Amino acid sequence: KLTDSLNNNIIFIIGGPDGLDNSIIKKADICIAFGSFTWPHKIARILLQEQIYRAISIICKHPYHRV
């Protein structure tokens, strides 16, 4: 199962318009970006949620990404 293989301590931090402090970035195992744009926090949250849902849908062979 997908959830059995996941670490229970997944944390997403959305930075401000100038990004995140290097001390936070250095502590991260993985860093992702939604391009070089500066997105409002509400939009960034929606983008993140949609990408997580899309990834899980693909892994579970749900046709979401084909519709």
Contacts in CASP RR format, 6 or more apart in sequence:
PFRMAT RR
TARGET T0000
AUTHOR 0000-0000-0000
METHOD contacts of the structure
MODEL  1
KLTDSLNNNIIFIIGGPDGLDNSIIKKADICIAFGSFTWPHKIARILLQE
QIYRAISIICKHPYHRV
2 56 0 8 1.000
2 59 0 8 1.000
2 60 0 8 1.000
12 48 0 8 1.000
13 20 0 8 1.000
13 24 0 8 1.000
13 28 0 8 1.000
14 41 0 8 1.000
14 44 0 8 1.000
14 45 0 8 1.000
14 48 0 8 1.000
16 38 0 8 1.000
16 41 0 8 1.000
17 38 0 8 1.000
25 31 0 8 1.000
34 44 0 8 1.000
34 47 0 8 1.000
34 48 0 8 1.000
39 47 0 8 1.000
53 64 0 8 1.000
54 64 0 8 1.000
54 65 0 8 1.000
56 62 0 8 1.000
57 63 0 8 1.000
57 64 0 8 1.000
57 65 0 8 1.000
58 64 0 8 1.000
58 65 0 8 1.000
END
